[in-house]
Amino acid sequence: MAKFWNFVFFQAGWFACVLGAANKQVFWAVSVTLAYIAFHIWQLNEPKKSCHLLVRALLYGILADTMLMNLGYLNFQDSWPSSYLSPIWMWTLWLLVATTINGSLSWLRGKTLLGVALGAICGPLSYEAGIRMGAGSWGSKGQTIGFVMVGVVWAAVIPLLFYWDGRSSSQSHNHIKKIQLSHV
């Protein structure tokens, strides 16, 4: 059941941040999503270990999206805090993705090639959906090359997140089991 709620809150946070950006009203979307992330960390058995994963995901995401933006592959709506960095609502989404590694995406643990393939496909599709909802646009280099570049970023990050987390499949299963039992 914890995996189900992790999926639901991930989707809700994604939609909130994207729609907030599209309407240039990210404050509440980011605030509520960060509150969920804080709750997620608080209820874990090993919050320090999870925080390390979230920080790594955040740094990777800021670097990757900022690079894609500055190289002309992506444009984002609502550029706060700086027009030279990816926006805070994207930072929040990177943190949100990291919460799924031991939740709704835990089934990918140990399946590196599948993680690469799903990252390469689902990452760009997620960006395309956000763009179509008005949260950004493909940059001056065009949609096709932007799509490919985002695919490369996401093909790399899914296995990296599992590597950075460092749990074995059995540890992850026990981690989820403990969360489920604590909510019963």
N, C-alpha and C positions, 0 to 999 in steps of 0.2 A: 504494500500500500504506500510506503514511503516513496518508492520510485514513481508511482502514479502522481502523487502530489508534487514531487520534484518536477515532473514533466509539465503539469498544469501551471505551476508557478513560473517555470521557465517561459512558457508560452505567453502567459499574462504579462510578465515583465518585458518580454520582447515586444509585444504589441504596444504596451504602454510607452516604452521608450521611443519606438519608431513613430507612433502617432504623435507623441509629444514633440519630437523633432520636426515632423512634418508641419505641425501647427505652431512651431517656435514657442512651445510651452513645456519645456523639459523638467522644470523644477519638481513638480509633484510626481511625475513618472519616475524620475531618477530617485527621489526621496523614498517612495514606496518600495521600489525595487531594491534599493540599498537596505531598507528595513527588513525585507524578506531575506536578503543575503546575511544580514547580521543575525537574524533568527536562525537561519540554517547553520551558521557557525556555532552559535550558542548551544544548540541542541545536540551537537556532535560529541562523540566520546574523545576525539583527539582534535580539538579546535586549532591548536598550534600548528599541527601538521597540515591541516586544511588551509589555514591562513597562508602558509608558505606556497601552497599550490595556487591559491587565488592571487597572490602577489606576482608570482611568475607569469600567470595567464594575463594579468593586467599589464605588466611590462611588455610582454610579447605583443599584446593587442595594440597598445599605444604605439610601439615601434612599427609594427606591420602596417597599421592603418595610416599612421602619419607618413610613412614612406610611400605608400600607395597614393595618398593624397598629394604629396609634394612632387611626385613623379608624373602626375597628371592622369592617373587611372581612376580616381574617385573624387567626388565633391560631396561634402556633407552639409545638410541644413543645420542651423543653430550651432555655430562654430565655437561656442563658449567652452573653454576658457581662453583660447587663442586661435587665430586663423592659421597658425603654423603647426598646430597639433590637431590630432583627431579630437572630436568633441567628447565631453564628459558622458553623454548618453551612450556613446560607443564604449567607453571605458566600463560603464556599468554593465553593458551586454557581455563584455569579455569576462567580467567577474561572474556573471550569471551562468555563462557556459561552463566555467570551472566548477560550479556547484553540481553540474550534471555528471561529472566524472565518476563519482561514487553513488550516484543516484540513477537517473533514467538512462544514462549511457554506460552504466557499469557492465552491461552485457558485452560491450566491445573490448573489455580488458583481455589482453592476450591475443587479440585478433588484429594485428598491426596492419596487414594489407587491407582488410575490410575498413579499418579506421581511416587509412589513407584515402581509399576510394570514396567513402561516405563524406569525408571532409572535402575532397576535391569536387564533389557534386553538390552537397547540401550547403556548403559555405557560400559559393557564388549564388545559388538559388535564393538563399536568405537575403543576401545583399540586393539581388534583383527585386525581391518582394518589397524590401524597404524602400528601394528607389521608386518602384511603381506606386508606393503609398505616399511618396512625396518627401521622404527623409533625406534625399540626396540625389545625386545623378552620376552617371559615368563621366569620367574626366575627358579632357581634350584628346587623349590618345585613343578613345573609342570604347564601345561596349565590349567588343570581342576580346581585345587584349586585356581590358580591365577584368572581364570575367575569368580569363585564364590566370591572370596574376592573383586574383582573390582565391582561385582554386588551388594554386601552389601554396599560398599562405595557410589555407585550411587543411590541405593534405598533410602538411608538416605538423600542424599544431595538435591535431587529435592524438596521434601517437606520442607526441611530446608531453601532453598533459598527463597521459597515463604513466609515462616514464618518470616525470617529475613527482607524481603522486607516490610511486614506488611500492604500492601494495601488490601482493599477489592476488590471484583470483579468489582464493579461500579467505584471505584477510578482508578483502572487499565485501565478500558475502557475509562474513561475520559482523563487519561494521554495519552493514545495512540491517542485518537481523537484530542487532542491539538497538538501532534506532526504532525499528518496528516494535520491538518489545517494550521500549520505553514509552511508546504512544498508545499502548493497549490499556 
